[in-house]
Amino acid sequence: MHPLNRRGFLGLTAGLSIAALTGCGAAEPTSSASAPRAGGRLRAAFAGGGAKEVLDPHLANLFVEAARSKALFDKLADLGPDVSAQPRLAEKWEPDATLTRWRITLRPATFHNGQPVRAQDVLASYARILDPARAFRAKSSLALIDLPNSRAVDERTVEFALKRPFVEFPNVLAAFGAYIVPAGTEDFTTPVGSGPFRFVSFEPGKSVLLKKHDGYWEGAPHLDELEFVIANEESARANALLGGQVEYAHDLTPTTARSHAAGDRMAIHRAPNSAVQAFAMKLDRPPFDNRDLREAMFLLADRPQLVESVLAGSGQVGNDLFGKGYQHYADDIPQRTRDLDKAKFLIRRAGAEGLTVKLDTSTAAAGMVEAATVFADQVKGSGLTVEVVTGNKDSYWSDTLKNGSLSSFRSGAMPIETHIAQRLLSGSGTNMTKWTRPGFDALYDQAVSTVDDKGRGEVYREMQRSLHAEGGYLMWGFADWIVGAAPNVGGISTAPANTLDWARFDRVWLG
């Protein structure tokens, strides 16, 4: 199986399941899928990461890696449609009065090798993620666990000790990448999980083939087999779907969706408000260590134009904050609008007139290159010049985490608390903007130890006011997540990206 491109997609012959790294959405009335049926192989086309792709769920970062991890493994919890934690391998959780000890009861579940999922596997999985010598994405979320003082009460009961009171501990259980693997697992060449699909084969940068796990605790999938195939170009994914080489095409542009919505060859599925679109400025280096220049960038963005031109109107205007519509979102902060005159004044005050800034972008996510190009045009006449640089799509996310000063950014849904924990604390593992404020870290600690929901919300709003005033994320819009599928594919969820029912391939069927 070879990666798909404009010329190579016709070579695909295998069959498999649907995969969407940040969210399948509500089906438009183009699908003719019947009632659920058993059997068949569903083939899903995703953008990939080349030879660097992994099946280690603790290292998953790309959309395709996250979708495959979800098919093979389970977490203790995942996020519901309202982005609140819902039980998965954890049947229930109970805190003590101090919020520093949480007892987790595991549901009866088995790994693909027939062994039960035990409390020891949970503790070993979290110990692996928390290994100080390694860098796993969920580490920052799990860091509040006092693992030496946590214990297995019995095979199906875990008692977690926490380093501080933490009322939102279920969010930790649902953290991106916090999957449970058998104790001692380090080799993922033939991964063993407890998810709805079992491993069959893997060619990095090309394909992964899975088959249904009949002993899955929530019931066997409808599909017999699920195959993820790589097609890095959006046009290749769409053409492969139209040509019958795949049944599912992940991450389509609004333009593609609009052109096929009225036809009978492709069913369009949308998940509104699933992906934030942004530019990330690094605060620890010139030129964006200057607050005036950051504010100028905020004021140069014409958000309605970006939503209309890049998202083809399939989205909402952002206000430089994550989580629009989610619990604790600061919707009382006035909406920013374009102000060229004030931006020019701030650029002069920052001593940045005549400066050329490189904006790193990539085809790693749909719309990012287009957004960068539109924004570069919006900046013209301000005294700044934005030079768009398109980088390697396979290494884009790791490259831009460390390098450059301005880059395109996109994210799916997660609780605002988790977004802060993973991206905005001084020790966060994916701190793209290099935002480090001890006072901000202290406010986070205060928020997650405040039992009263209203009081906790006020602290989150104070944190968001600080981010809005001087942060590094220019979050200009919230996009619908769009996927395409063959008309006979049923069961695609309407849930937001990165939530429990996103990429629920065990619920998908071929009509």
ZAKEFI-729607 format. One line per 3 residues: number of its first residue (from 0); their letters; for each residue x negated, z negated, y of C-alpha. Coordinates in Angstrom, 3 decimals. Layout:
NUM	A	X/Z/Y  ...
//
This chain:
0	MHP	0.000/0.000/0.000  -1.507/1.019/3.323  -0.728/-0.152/6.861
3	LNR	1.965/1.946/8.481  1.227/4.092/11.498  2.872/7.104/13.073
6	RGF	1.482/9.424/10.398  1.254/7.085/7.447  4.633/5.446/7.125
9	LGL	5.919/8.069/4.698  3.554/6.752/2.032  5.582/3.591/1.501
12	TAG	7.429/3.319/-1.785  7.785/-0.387/-2.587  10.896/-2.440/-1.834
15	LSI	11.554/-5.875/-0.315  13.138/-8.385/2.038  13.737/-8.916/5.671
18	AAL	11.237/-10.669/7.806  11.394/-11.640/11.442  8.728/-13.766/12.902
21	TGC	10.685/-15.012/15.777  14.182/-14.463/14.976  16.888/-12.320/13.584
24	GAA	19.985/-12.027/15.654  23.663/-11.311/15.713  24.503/-7.983/14.155
27	EPT	25.979/-5.321/16.384  28.851/-3.415/14.772  26.503/-0.892/13.141
30	SSA	26.030/-2.714/9.835  28.084/-1.718/6.805  26.742/-4.458/4.524
33	SAP	29.211/-5.671/1.922  29.740/-9.173/0.556  26.644/-10.887/-0.891
36	RAG	25.194/-9.196/-3.954  22.329/-10.161/-6.225  19.300/-8.026/-6.956
39	GRL	16.970/-5.505/-5.415  13.776/-5.491/-3.421  13.857/-5.657/0.338
42	RAA	10.906/-4.212/2.274  10.209/-5.634/5.736  7.840/-4.041/8.225
45	FAG	5.892/-6.343/10.580  2.913/-6.093/12.850  -0.063/-7.702/11.146
48	GGA	-3.484/-9.191/11.667  -5.671/-6.932/9.562  -8.204/-8.479/7.222
51	KEV	-7.820/-11.828/9.028  -4.304/-12.409/7.687  -3.944/-15.499/5.523
54	LDP	-1.432/-17.070/3.149  -2.566/-20.597/4.016  0.624/-21.871/5.727
57	HLA	-1.320/-24.383/7.800  -3.242/-21.510/9.410  -0.238/-19.277/10.027
60	NLF	-0.056/-18.037/13.595  1.105/-14.422/13.563  4.784/-13.602/13.213
63	VEA	4.238/-12.056/9.773  2.232/-15.077/8.623  4.950/-17.457/9.750
66	ARS	7.669/-15.441/8.016  5.699/-15.290/4.770  4.976/-19.022/4.947
69	KAL	8.678/-19.721/5.317  9.440/-17.655/2.220  6.789/-19.404/0.097
72	FDK	6.796/-22.981/1.383  9.034/-25.720/2.813  8.695/-28.291/5.587
75	LAD	10.286/-31.733/5.667  12.545/-30.533/8.485  13.279/-27.412/10.492
78	LGP	15.116/-26.585/13.702  18.869/-25.969/13.826  20.662/-23.504/16.111
81	DVS	20.526/-26.034/18.963  16.772/-26.484/18.372  17.255/-29.983/16.957
84	AQP	15.572/-31.167/13.755  17.542/-30.663/10.536  16.582/-32.057/7.083
87	RLA	14.864/-29.750/4.583  12.599/-31.291/1.940  13.420/-34.552/3.661
90	EKW	16.887/-35.559/2.520  17.037/-38.175/5.275  14.865/-40.190/7.677
93	EPD	15.236/-43.713/9.026  13.153/-45.438/11.748  12.617/-49.151/12.070
96	ATL	13.605/-50.986/15.235  10.193/-50.404/16.852  10.198/-46.603/16.257
99	TRW	6.682/-46.991/14.812  7.594/-46.781/11.100  9.762/-44.021/9.628
102	RIT	10.955/-43.887/6.030  11.487/-40.392/4.611  13.499/-39.809/1.443
105	LRP	12.618/-36.561/-0.325  15.283/-34.451/-1.980  14.742/-33.406/-5.625
108	ATF	12.685/-30.227/-5.354  9.997/-28.524/-7.414  6.983/-26.364/-6.689
111	HNG	6.737/-22.913/-8.233  4.550/-24.336/-11.034  7.353/-26.685/-12.087
114	QPV	5.812/-29.845/-10.664  8.071/-32.044/-8.506  7.476/-32.343/-4.777
117	RAQ	6.194/-35.906/-4.459  5.433/-38.324/-1.665  1.746/-37.882/-2.523
120	DVL	2.010/-34.143/-1.806  3.498/-34.879/1.612  0.726/-37.321/2.517
123	ASY	-1.990/-34.962/1.217  -0.559/-32.014/3.159  -0.492/-33.988/6.391
126	ARI	-4.014/-35.333/5.723  -5.246/-31.748/5.370  -3.632/-30.718/8.661
129	LDP	-5.089/-33.777/10.402  -8.640/-33.254/9.083  -10.802/-33.765/12.207
132	ARA	-13.235/-31.087/11.063  -10.561/-28.385/10.993  -8.238/-26.679/13.455
135	FRA	-4.662/-26.358/12.229  -1.847/-25.547/14.632  0.343/-28.508/13.662
138	KSS	-2.476/-31.021/14.163  -1.516/-31.893/17.733  2.090/-32.575/16.694
141	LAL	1.068/-34.713/13.695  -1.669/-36.562/15.576  0.541/-39.569/16.318
144	IDL	0.772/-40.393/12.584  -1.375/-43.346/11.530  -2.131/-41.832/8.155
147	PNS	-4.336/-44.632/6.710  -1.441/-47.043/7.187  1.205/-44.650/5.858
150	RAV	2.116/-44.853/2.190  4.052/-43.504/-0.733  6.695/-46.117/-1.521
153	DER	7.545/-44.202/-4.669  7.467/-40.544/-5.743  10.383/-39.608/-3.498
156	TVE	9.862/-41.987/-0.575  7.247/-41.779/2.161  6.755/-44.374/4.853
159	FAL	4.958/-43.048/7.906  3.220/-45.443/10.274  2.938/-44.093/13.837
162	KRP	0.322/-44.886/16.464  3.029/-45.474/19.056  6.815/-45.535/19.284
165	FVE	8.115/-41.988/18.940  11.835/-41.388/19.054  11.495/-37.650/18.403
168	FPN	9.533/-37.971/15.177  11.880/-35.538/13.343  10.473/-32.820/15.643
171	VLA	7.069/-33.572/14.119  8.444/-32.983/10.629  9.738/-29.608/11.854
174	AFG	6.505/-28.646/13.637  5.293/-25.069/13.355  2.940/-24.921/10.373
177	AYI	3.704/-28.412/8.974  4.333/-27.108/5.454  4.098/-29.159/2.287
180	VPA	1.680/-27.910/-0.383  0.649/-29.477/-3.713  -1.886/-32.266/-3.256
183	GTE	-5.473/-30.996/-3.345  -4.641/-27.359/-2.618  -7.383/-25.432/-0.789
186	DFT	-7.278/-22.038/-2.503  -4.350/-19.902/-1.316  -5.298/-16.648/-3.043
189	TPV	-2.361/-17.304/-5.407  -0.324/-19.787/-3.360  2.074/-22.281/-4.926
192	GSG	4.841/-23.616/-2.717  8.392/-24.922/-3.045  10.059/-22.160/-1.042
195	PFR	12.719/-19.661/-2.151  10.189/-17.003/-3.208  7.171/-17.033/-5.541
198	FVS	3.883/-15.241/-5.005  3.159/-11.958/-6.817  0.418/-10.104/-4.921
201	FEP	-1.372/-9.879/-1.557  -3.495/-7.218/0.138  -4.602/-8.570/3.541
204	GKS	-3.546/-6.267/6.328  -1.374/-4.247/3.965  1.320/-6.000/1.950
207	VLL	2.595/-9.163/0.274  4.995/-9.003/-2.653  7.132/-12.006/-3.624
210	KKH	9.850/-12.609/-6.207  12.742/-15.037/-6.137  12.264/-18.638/-7.215
213	DGY	15.182/-19.362/-9.537  14.551/-23.110/-9.320  14.753/-23.314/-5.532
216	WEG	16.443/-26.564/-4.492  18.938/-24.785/-2.233  19.780/-22.089/-4.762
219	APH	18.033/-18.894/-5.799  17.820/-16.037/-3.260  20.150/-13.043/-3.541
222	LDE	17.167/-10.683/-3.623  15.012/-10.221/-6.699  11.978/-9.333/-4.626
225	LEF	10.784/-9.519/-1.044  7.921/-7.424/0.265  6.212/-7.668/3.637
228	VIA	4.432/-4.499/4.729  2.301/-3.925/7.802  3.197/-1.446/10.538
231	NEE	1.417/-2.407/13.726  3.085/0.106/16.021  6.711/-0.482/16.946
234	SAR	7.429/3.248/16.607  6.041/3.205/13.073  8.312/0.317/12.080
237	ANA	11.361/2.059/13.517  10.467/5.401/11.905  9.841/3.771/8.540
240	LLG	13.309/2.235/8.703  14.935/5.492/9.738  13.052/7.318/6.978
243	GQV	14.135/4.893/4.255  10.634/3.541/3.567  11.681/-0.001/4.570
246	EYA	14.986/-1.819/4.958  13.947/-4.079/7.823  11.915/-3.481/10.968
249	HDL	10.775/-6.531/12.901  10.344/-6.761/16.668  11.904/-3.652/18.169
252	TPT	11.986/-2.836/21.859  15.240/-2.804/23.856  14.718/0.910/24.389
255	TAR	14.636/1.578/20.647  17.656/-0.646/20.117  19.639/1.080/22.830
258	SHA	18.854/4.534/21.462  20.075/3.663/17.943  22.876/1.150/18.627
261	AGD	25.607/3.772/18.402  24.235/5.544/15.334  24.781/4.929/11.641
264	RMA	21.164/4.932/10.430  20.011/1.603/11.855  21.862/-1.682/12.326
267	IHR	20.663/-3.543/15.405  20.508/-7.362/15.263  19.976/-9.482/18.378
270	APN	19.192/-13.149/18.906  19.776/-13.875/22.612  17.343/-16.085/24.516
273	SAV	14.923/-16.238/21.603  11.574/-15.292/23.119  10.037/-16.329/26.407
276	QAF	7.987/-13.661/28.166  5.138/-14.843/30.372  1.681/-14.493/31.819
279	AMK	-0.783/-17.328/31.250  -3.344/-18.336/33.887  -6.292/-20.523/32.838
282	LDR	-6.712/-23.482/35.161  -10.231/-24.458/34.072  -12.022/-21.421/35.530
285	PPF	-11.967/-19.096/38.532  -9.913/-17.680/40.023  -6.876/-19.676/38.834
288	DNR	-8.472/-23.070/39.220  -7.167/-22.549/42.767  -3.592/-23.817/43.090
291	DLR	-2.803/-21.565/46.067  -3.689/-18.497/44.034  -1.481/-19.620/41.141
294	EAM	1.434/-20.103/43.513  0.785/-16.661/44.986  1.052/-15.149/41.501
297	FLL	4.391/-16.904/40.966  5.671/-15.484/44.239  4.486/-11.931/43.516
300	ADR	6.595/-11.635/40.362  9.854/-9.735/40.749  11.584/-11.287/37.759
303	PQL	14.845/-9.287/37.844  12.827/-6.070/37.917  10.739/-7.220/34.938
306	VES	13.860/-8.108/32.954  15.504/-4.801/33.779  12.496/-2.540/33.269
309	VLA	10.693/-4.263/30.377  13.648/-5.774/28.513  16.088/-3.006/29.466
312	GSG	18.335/-5.776/30.763  18.369/-7.513/27.342  17.364/-10.923/28.622
315	QVG	17.558/-13.535/31.362  15.346/-14.295/34.362  12.898/-17.173/33.829
318	NDL	11.752/-19.852/36.261  8.206/-20.527/35.012  9.403/-23.187/32.571
321	FGK	9.882/-23.097/28.815  13.160/-23.731/27.006  15.913/-22.382/29.223
324	GYQ	19.194/-23.747/27.883  17.522/-26.247/25.531  17.922/-30.009/25.647
327	HYA	16.102/-31.589/28.617  15.487/-28.265/30.401  15.114/-28.832/34.154
330	DDI	17.846/-26.488/35.347  18.017/-28.312/38.695  14.733/-26.800/39.912
333	PQR	15.507/-23.924/42.316  14.905/-20.449/40.951  11.711/-18.819/42.201
336	TRD	12.067/-15.439/43.837  9.590/-12.856/45.068  8.089/-13.633/48.507
339	LDK	5.349/-11.124/49.335  4.607/-12.524/52.790  4.029/-16.065/51.561
342	AKF	1.995/-14.756/48.625  -0.275/-12.823/50.985  -0.748/-15.957/53.117
345	LIR	-1.716/-18.018/50.050  -4.124/-15.332/48.846  -5.865/-15.360/52.231
348	RAG	-6.002/-19.169/52.212  -7.530/-19.075/48.739  -10.199/-16.658/49.974
351	AEG	-9.109/-14.157/47.334  -8.401/-11.066/49.431  -9.925/-8.018/47.773
354	LTV	-10.210/-9.788/44.412  -9.622/-7.818/41.196  -8.204/-9.876/38.315
357	KLD	-8.217/-8.661/34.736  -4.923/-9.113/32.902  -5.530/-9.145/29.149
360	TST	-2.670/-7.782/27.093  -2.034/-6.145/23.741  0.472/-4.424/21.510
363	AAA	0.418/-7.591/19.360  3.942/-8.269/20.656  6.510/-5.768/21.874
366	GMV	6.819/-5.377/25.623  3.642/-7.173/26.630  1.722/-4.069/27.708
369	EAA	4.757/-2.761/29.589  5.238/-6.102/31.366  1.578/-6.233/32.342
372	TVF	1.796/-2.732/33.797  4.944/-3.527/35.798  3.463/-6.774/37.126
375	ADQ	0.232/-5.035/38.153  2.348/-2.664/40.215  4.268/-5.576/41.781
378	VKG	0.987/-7.161/42.920  -0.067/-4.075/44.893  -0.159/-4.623/48.652
381	SGL	-0.764/-8.367/48.338  -4.525/-8.329/48.757  -5.058/-8.743/45.014
384	TVE	-5.556/-6.062/42.388  -4.523/-6.670/38.780  -6.411/-4.569/36.226
387	VVT	-4.595/-4.301/32.886  -6.931/-4.505/29.873  -5.435/-3.777/26.448
390	GNK	-7.256/-5.706/23.725  -7.456/-5.755/19.942  -3.993/-6.518/18.592
393	DSY	-5.431/-8.068/15.413  -7.433/-10.750/17.234  -5.498/-10.936/20.504
396	WSD	-4.088/-14.452/20.195  -7.347/-16.097/19.180  -9.289/-14.069/21.770
399	TLK	-7.026/-14.969/24.676  -6.845/-18.627/23.706  -10.547/-18.895/24.555
402	NGS	-11.451/-15.975/26.810  -10.377/-14.422/30.101  -8.418/-15.945/32.946
405	LSS	-5.039/-14.136/32.847  -3.196/-12.884/29.780  0.181/-11.842/28.436
408	FRS	2.043/-14.533/26.491  5.155/-14.767/24.371  6.752/-17.533/22.332
411	GAM	9.801/-18.142/20.201  12.092/-21.154/20.249  11.019/-24.763/19.744
414	PIE	11.988/-28.106/21.290  10.610/-28.660/24.783  8.835/-31.736/23.406
417	THI	7.043/-29.590/20.808  6.087/-26.942/23.354  4.477/-29.689/25.441
420	AQR	2.747/-31.301/22.454  1.262/-28.062/21.153  0.384/-26.323/24.432
423	LLS	0.199/-28.662/27.412  -1.484/-31.928/26.442  -5.197/-32.409/27.001
426	GSG	-5.817/-32.310/23.254  -3.329/-29.581/22.332  -4.715/-27.040/19.887
429	TNM	-3.094/-24.011/21.518  -3.502/-24.941/25.179  -3.594/-21.380/26.500
432	TKW	-3.558/-22.366/30.192  -6.087/-25.210/29.784  -3.675/-27.557/31.572
435	TRP	-5.265/-31.021/31.390  -3.698/-33.845/33.409  -4.082/-37.487/32.227
438	GFD	-0.975/-38.417/34.227  1.000/-35.675/32.509  -0.200/-36.897/29.103
441	ALY	0.960/-40.408/30.044  4.409/-39.115/31.010  4.692/-37.428/27.623
444	DQA	3.881/-40.726/25.894  6.543/-42.397/28.033  9.150/-39.753/27.203
447	VST	8.730/-39.903/23.436  8.975/-43.705/23.406  12.150/-43.830/25.511
450	VDD	15.161/-44.369/23.258  17.758/-43.769/25.969  18.457/-40.040/26.017
453	KGR	19.210/-39.910/29.750  16.072/-41.812/30.639  13.986/-39.622/28.365
456	GEV	15.475/-36.538/29.984  14.455/-37.763/33.438  10.849/-38.090/32.322
459	YRE	10.880/-34.578/30.868  12.270/-33.286/34.137  9.493/-34.976/36.086
462	MQR	6.959/-33.289/33.812  8.626/-29.918/34.337  8.594/-30.368/38.116
465	SLH	4.823/-30.830/37.879  4.430/-27.727/35.708  6.643/-25.688/38.000
468	AEG	4.631/-26.688/41.059  1.100/-26.239/39.749  1.088/-25.094/36.115
471	GYL	-0.387/-21.932/34.640  2.554/-20.272/32.872  4.334/-17.557/34.845
474	MWG	7.418/-17.434/32.611  9.331/-14.516/34.041  12.021/-13.914/31.418
477	FAD	13.775/-14.887/28.203  14.278/-11.950/25.900  16.746/-11.174/23.174
480	WIV	14.912/-10.927/19.875  15.674/-7.554/18.321  15.267/-6.378/14.746
483	GAA	16.529/-3.307/12.969  17.824/-3.085/9.423  19.322/-0.570/7.075
486	PNV	23.141/-0.577/7.369  23.484/-1.954/3.824  21.487/-5.125/4.565
489	GGI	23.609/-8.235/4.961  23.018/-11.884/5.759  20.768/-11.557/8.803
492	STA	21.174/-14.728/10.843  22.171/-15.046/14.485  19.905/-18.082/14.923
495	PAN	17.240/-18.217/17.639  13.661/-17.409/16.801  11.590/-20.120/15.106
498	TLD	14.649/-22.032/13.945  15.836/-22.900/10.456  17.984/-19.828/9.902
501	WAR	15.527/-17.372/11.415  13.884/-15.295/8.671  16.168/-16.777/5.992
504	FDR	15.338/-14.084/3.474  16.877/-16.125/0.679  20.227/-15.578/2.437
507	VWL	19.779/-11.811/2.812  21.157/-9.226/0.409  21.260/-5.498/-0.192
510	G	24.795/-4.085/-0.254
//
